[in-house]
Amino acid sequence: MRVLVVEDQRQLADSVARVLRREGMAVDVAYDGGAALERTDVVEYDVVVLDRDLPGVHGDDVCRALVEREAATRVLMLTASGTVAQRVDGLGLGADDYLPKPFAYAELVARIRAVARRTRPAAPPVLTRGDLRLDPAQRVATRAGARLPLSPKELAVLEYLLTGAGRVISAEELLERVWDEAADPFTTTVKATVNRLRAKLGDPPLIETVARAGYRI
């Protein structure tokens, strides 16, 4: 899942980004509304976590711009004001969900996953292929009943390949959807991660490399 966190309180923004990355999400951060609009011009995010009370370009204006583009991006709006009227106003702008500050990180993660599911066909709560099982919510993968020691990025790649349902997924698509803007597009990081994941999944092999096309399970 590719997420953009838009929050002018840098410490909070960076803290939220760290939590979401531990959950296997690819996270970019913008500290003002103008930067958020620039990033969303280039990247199609699954979810934008948007502080409403931004300096400069207000969060309301960012939300309106995203809605007008008619993209698949979902908006989870944050604000220090948790009144019913404020929530109604935020949802009226086109936000998909609303979370008042302060919030628990566990609830934030759950809400992000919930709104992201609206952008694509619903996936089963547990992804399976043969004796492989992945619980995306719990971030746990097992094979033949044994838990696999996967890193957050390996779990994210595995989840993306499994939700592809046999579709060939290119290295470029994996880099865009699983890594954030800090990733170097000219490195072999995708290939290296897939190779580590393949080794940890064990035999018989589950990940197929399709020459000059990508990977699939």
Secondary structure, 3 states (H helix, E strand, C coil): CEEEEECCCHHHHHHHHHHHHHCCCEEEEECCHHHHHHHHHHCCCCEEEEECCCCCCCHHHHHHHHHHCCCCCEEEEEECCCCHHHHHHHHHCCCCEEEECCCCHHHHHHHHHHHHHHHCCCCCCCEEECCEEEECCCCEEEECCEECCCCHHHHHHHHHHHHCCCCCECHHHHHHHHCCCCCCCCCCHHHHHHHHHHHHHCCCCCCEEECCCEEEC
